[in-house]
Amino acid sequence: MPPESPPAPGLLKRSLKHRWTVAISGMLVAGLAAQILMTGGFSFFGTWRAAVEWLRFSEKQASGMQEANAVRMFKRLGTALVRNPLVEAGTREPGPDRLRGEIEPVLADSGVRWAYLAPSGRVWGSPGGPECQGLATGWDSVAAPDPARWVACGDDVVLAWARPLGEGKLVLWRPVDAQYLGEHQALADNELILWAPGRPLVSTLRRPDGGPAEVKLPQELEQALALTAAAESPCSTYVLRVRGYVGYRGTYGKGEGEVEVPCYVCFSPIRPATAQLPHRVLYVIPRAVVDSSAWYGVMTMIAIAALVLVPALVWLAWRLVGSATRPVLALSKASARVARGELGVVVRERAEGELEQLIESFNAMTRGLEESQAARVESERRAAVAPLLKEMEIAQSIQRSILPAPQQVPAYDIAARMVPVETMGGDYYDVRPTADGGCWIGIGDVAGHGVTSGLVMLMVQSGISALLEHRPDMAPHEVLSAVNTFLHDNIRERLHSDEHITLSLLRFHPDGRVEMAGAHEDVLVRRGDGSLERIETAGTWLGAIRDVSPFTRTSSFRLNRGDLLLLHTDGATEAPNPGRERLGLDRIASELQRKAEASTTEIRDALFELVLRWAPQPEDDVTLLVVRYLGEAQRVAA
């Protein structure tokens, strides 16, 4: 039996990938379980430590507030009192009625009482004040507001503060009652009890009806309080007996019956400790509050861990499923697009193994289909345009064949060239020598360019040639008037077009006299002395109306030996650069002036280079003719 073949590399990679996913998920679950166990352990086995820290914090907060809040209140009230003119002019002390009328409205609803120590030894104020031990004595050295001090009033305790008033002393004092203790609770679950030797005095524990709950301290706690007269005790667990106590986490002692409440208790002397009072402040928290807080902590940690773990597991599942389904979905969508005719579709999803090979094969197939379609479209295009291209080649050949070959004109040196912007150009020029040693030169521009313009140009050339062959002695304006008539009929009636042509026809005589007719671009003449002349052409367009004889006249000018004459079409002067600025006749004239001593062929080539530098891709046909008058010279330049 042949051995089993090893698994495909793609399957092996995916298997390893899935194992990693399972391993990461397992680590996350294990971490969550460990976190829950540690949280539970700290919560259940560390409740004592938590309670101790809780109560220590409460004791620190309360001990600082006991004096600071009271002194702040005393100073505010005392400042308000001394702003009133309590001391009458010429008297050593204010009267009792006057003091009560000024002080008691200020102290209303504050829980603060007062006493005035007069220089005469008289003491009056709120009820119960002077009877408190030490309340009316010990203030002899008060020259400025003293710090607050604790004073015993029998079993009770008050916080007192004094400041000078007139020649006496004003003492403000407040009993330490349940309201006072409630103002200094640092935590909502923390309860405060003021203990005097032998019994609790007041506490923040309340009954459901709002009255104070009755508290009995266990004997071991009483002994600890008595033994530590001036020192703080370590926190410990005690069972308090409470009647009708409503706690933060529930009700203890239903009705009027007593109930045993296990509590964590810490106690310390009244602050400041210099008061040397036997009273203690107990900081109490029921164990049920600590235990429920521990459960609350466990559930909070579970919720937080779940908020972290669940999204992580969802993300891992999405990655696990998506790594297999996304390439398949991408292939399905790409196949549908190919079926609609989009052959250039490429699947860019990454995959592994056999699926990766399938994606590569699909992309190769679409590339092949796209290339095949492009080749077929190109073949069909070439087959469709082949007859038209053949016809255009024939038309271009005909146009080139009718352009004049270099002519030998004894009195003139002529160089010319036309560069069409399309296969068939719309510019026209011709040079026809005459028997007397001169020549005819025509130059024109058919509106537009292309096949139609080329056909019109052929009509112009054939018409002028036939007329001059038949009547070589005709004046330029007579030739143009006759050509215009058959041009108009052919363009309008046979071509059914509205084309027209600008055309100038010039007769160069051997003696330098030049006759000219027809409207076209200005003629530029560079004289032998270096001056430049621009000669305007007069007339009208050909082919626009049937009879132009009323608007066409022959004008003349003379060339001297060595003078240069330039004829051009608007494709040269209106050639735009990339910034759409026109070349213009001035730049052409400058180049003609610079090259004036060169041959006509060199001048022609230099002017074409100027046009192509300015406009690398001309938008119209460009034609240039450079003519130099030789006088009796016998040169001919191509």
Sequence and secondary structure as in RCSB ss.txt:
>XXXX:A:sequence
MPPESPPAPGLLKRSLKHRWTVAISGMLVAGLAAQILMTGGFSFFGTWRAAVEWLRFSEKQASGMQEANAVRMFK
RLGTALVRNPLVEAGTREPGPDRLRGEIEPVLADSGVRWAYLAPSGRVWGSPGGPECQGLATGWDSVAAPDPARW
VACGDDVVLAWARPLGEGKLVLWRPVDAQYLGEHQALADNELILWAPGRPLVSTLRRPDGGPAEVKLPQELEQAL
ALTAAAESPCSTYVLRVRGYVGYRGTYGKGEGEVEVPCYVCFSPIRPATAQLPHRVLYVIPRAVVDSSAWYGVMT
MIAIAALVLVPALVWLAWRLVGSATRPVLALSKASARVARGELGVVVRERAEGELEQLIESFNAMTRGLEESQAA
RVESERRAAVAPLLKEMEIAQSIQRSILPAPQQVPAYDIAARMVPVETMGGDYYDVRPTADGGCWIGIGDVAGHG
VTSGLVMLMVQSGISALLEHRPDMAPHEVLSAVNTFLHDNIRERLHSDEHITLSLLRFHPDGRVEMAGAHEDVLV
RRGDGSLERIETAGTWLGAIRDVSPFTRTSSFRLNRGDLLLLHTDGATEAPNPGRERLGLDRIASELQRKAEAST
TEIRDALFELVLRWAPQPEDDVTLLVVRYLGEAQRVAA
>XXXX:A:secstr
        HHHHHHHHHHHHHHHHHHHHHHHHHHHHHHHHHHHHHSHHHHHHHHHHHHHHHHHHHHHHHHHHHHH
HHHHHHHTS  S TT SS  HHHHHHHHHHHHTTS  EEEEE TTS EEESTTTTTSTTTSSS TT SS    EE
EEETTEEEEEEEEEETTEEEEEEEE  HHHHHTT SSTT EEEEEETTEEEEES B TTSSB EEE  HHHHHHH
HH SSS    EEEEEEEESEEETTEEES TT EEEEEEEEEEEE SSGGG  S EEEEEEEHHHHHHHHHHHHHH
HHHHHHHHHHHHHHHHHHHHHHHHHHHHHHHHHHHHHHHTT TT        THHHHHHHHHHHHHHHHHHHHHH
HHHHHHHHHHHHHHHHHHHHHHHHHHHS      TTEEEEEEEE SSSS  EEEEEEE TTS EEEEEEEESS S
HHHHHHHHHHHHHHHHHHHH TT  HHHHHHHHHHHHHHIIIIIS     EEEEEEEE TTSEEEEES  S EEE
E TTS EEEE   S  BSSSS  GGG   EEEE  TT EEEEE HHHHT B TT  B HHHHHHHHHHHTTTS H
HHHHHHHHHHHHHH SS SS EEEEEEEE TT      
